[in-house]
Amino acid sequence: MVEDPVKADEVVPGNRLRAGAAIFVTGQLAPLAISLVTNSSLPATWKSVLSGVLLLGVPELAIVLTVVVLGKAGFNELKARIWKLFRRTVLPREVSRGRYYAGLVVFLIPILIGWLLPYLYESAPSLLRYRLTVAIVGDVALIAGLCLLGGQFCDKIRALFVYDARATFPPVSSHDPDETH
């Protein structure tokens, strides 16, 4: 009987874990270099090929190289650490009141701008040349707003699509100046 050489409890040395993390992160950030390629003086064919490789090839290759460097146990450890960091910082279950309201503003501004842009383009056609930039910034702001709002807001959004979901509001305190009598 042949034993699996990779054990679930295998400890990955810190240097290998750091190297694997660097390969993984660099590979996932590779698509950001597409704008450098498209703005270069390379022929259009080269720009297309390099952009495709940066978008579809490099991130996947980085994952494979990360698994080669770390092994199965190390890759699982890296995934667990990244997910833990992501859950703790980007999507915490509860957020402070200030973070919630800041996230609400960051979340709603791109929606409002997206709603107004067709009218703005009509009255200021020179804005059309920046529509891709505005769209990308708006999408990033929308995602950042969701991250700032936290996990409970994501549950509120999910509840929109659940027929039997009901909103529950905290009781109004007697010291609330907004309370109507």
C-alpha positions in Angstrom: 0.0 0.0 0.0 1.4 3.4 -1.0 0.9 6.3 1.5 0.1 9.8 0.4 3.3 11.8 0.8 1.4 14.9 1.6 -0.1 15.0 5.1 -2.8 17.4 6.2 -0.8 18.4 9.3 2.5 19.0 7.4 4.2 22.1 8.6 5.4 24.5 5.9 8.6 26.4 6.7 8.1 30.2 7.0 10.4 31.0 4.0 8.5 28.7 1.7 5.2 30.1 2.9 6.4 33.7 2.3 7.8 32.8 -1.2 4.5 31.0 -2.1 2.5 34.0 -0.9 4.6 36.4 -2.9 4.2 34.3 -6.1 0.4 34.0 -5.5 -0.1 37.7 -4.8 2.1 38.8 -7.7 0.3 36.5 -10.1 -3.1 37.8 -9.0 -2.0 41.4 -9.4 -0.6 40.7 -12.9 -3.8 41.9 -14.7 -3.1 45.4 -13.3 -0.1 45.6 -15.7 -2.4 45.5 -18.8 -2.7 49.2 -18.8 1.1 49.5 -19.1 1.1 47.1 -22.0 -1.7 48.9 -23.8 0.0 52.3 -23.4 3.3 51.0 -24.7 4.7 51.4 -28.2 4.5 47.7 -28.9 2.6 46.5 -32.1 -1.1 45.9 -31.6 -0.7 42.1 -32.0 1.9 42.0 -29.2 -0.4 44.2 -27.0 -3.3 41.8 -27.5 -1.2 38.7 -26.8 0.5 40.2 -23.7 -2.8 41.5 -22.3 -4.4 38.1 -22.7 -1.5 36.4 -21.0 -1.6 38.9 -18.1 -5.3 38.5 -17.7 -5.8 34.7 -18.2 -2.4 33.1 -18.1 -0.3 34.6 -15.4 -2.8 34.3 -12.5 -3.5 30.7 -13.2 0.2 29.9 -13.6 0.9 31.7 -10.3 -1.6 29.4 -8.6 0.2 26.3 -10.1 3.6 27.6 -9.1 2.3 28.4 -5.6 1.1 24.8 -5.2 4.5 23.6 -6.5 6.4 25.7 -4.0 4.1 25.1 -1.0 2.7 21.7 -1.7 -0.9 20.8 -0.9 -0.7 21.4 2.9 1.1 24.7 2.4 -1.4 25.9 -0.2 -4.3 25.1 2.1 -2.5 26.9 4.9 -2.0 30.0 2.6 -5.7 29.9 1.5 -6.8 29.7 5.2 -4.6 32.6 6.2 -5.7 34.8 3.3 -9.4 33.9 3.9 -9.0 34.7 7.6 -7.4 38.0 6.9 -10.1 38.8 4.3 -13.0 37.9 6.6 -11.5 39.8 9.6 -10.6 43.1 7.8 -12.8 43.3 4.7 -16.0 41.6 5.7 -16.4 41.7 9.4 -19.7 40.6 10.8 -20.3 43.9 12.6 -18.9 47.3 11.9 -18.9 50.6 13.8 -21.6 53.2 13.2 -19.1 55.5 11.5 -17.8 52.8 9.2 -21.3 51.8 8.3 -22.3 55.3 7.3 -19.0 55.9 5.4 -19.6 52.6 3.6 -23.2 53.6 2.8 -21.9 56.9 1.2 -19.2 55.0 -0.8 -21.8 52.4 -1.9 -24.5 54.9 -2.9 -22.4 57.5 -4.8 -21.5 55.2 -7.7 -25.2 54.2 -8.0 -26.2 57.9 -8.1 -23.5 58.8 -10.6 -24.4 55.8 -12.8 -28.0 56.9 -12.8 -27.0 60.5 -13.7 -24.3 59.8 -16.3 -26.5 59.3 -19.3 -27.9 62.7 -18.7 -24.5 64.2 -18.1 -23.1 62.7 -21.3 -26.0 64.3 -23.2 -25.2 67.7 -21.8 -21.4 67.4 -21.8 -20.3 65.0 -24.6 -16.6 65.6 -23.7 -17.2 63.3 -20.7 -17.7 60.3 -23.1 -14.0 59.9 -23.5 -13.7 59.1 -19.7 -16.6 56.7 -19.5 -14.5 53.6 -19.1 -12.5 55.2 -16.3 -15.7 56.4 -14.6 -17.2 52.9 -14.9 -14.1 51.2 -13.4 -13.8 53.7 -10.5 -17.5 53.3 -9.9 -17.3 49.5 -9.7 -14.3 49.7 -7.4 -16.1 52.2 -5.2 -19.3 50.0 -5.1 -17.2 46.9 -4.0 -15.3 49.0 -1.5 -18.6 50.3 -0.1 -19.9 46.8 0.4 -16.6 45.9 2.2 -16.9 48.9 4.4 -20.6 48.1 5.2 -19.7 44.6 6.5 -21.4 41.3 6.7 -24.7 42.4 8.2 -25.3 44.7 5.2 -24.6 41.8 2.9 -27.3 39.9 4.8 -29.7 42.8 4.3 -29.0 42.7 0.5 -29.5 39.0 0.5 -32.9 39.4 2.3 -34.1 41.4 -0.6 -34.1 38.2 -2.6 -35.8 36.0 0.1 -39.5 36.2 -0.1 -40.2 35.4 3.6 -37.5 37.7 5.0 -38.7 40.4 7.3 -36.9 43.6 8.4 -36.6 44.0 12.2 -35.8 47.4 13.6 -34.3 48.0 17.0 -36.6 49.5 19.6 -36.7 53.3 19.6 -35.3 54.6 22.9 -37.2 57.2 24.8 -34.3 59.6 24.6 -34.3 59.7 20.8 -34.9 63.3 19.6 -36.2 62.0 16.2 -39.0 60.2 17.9 -42.4 61.6 17.0 -45.1 61.9 19.7 
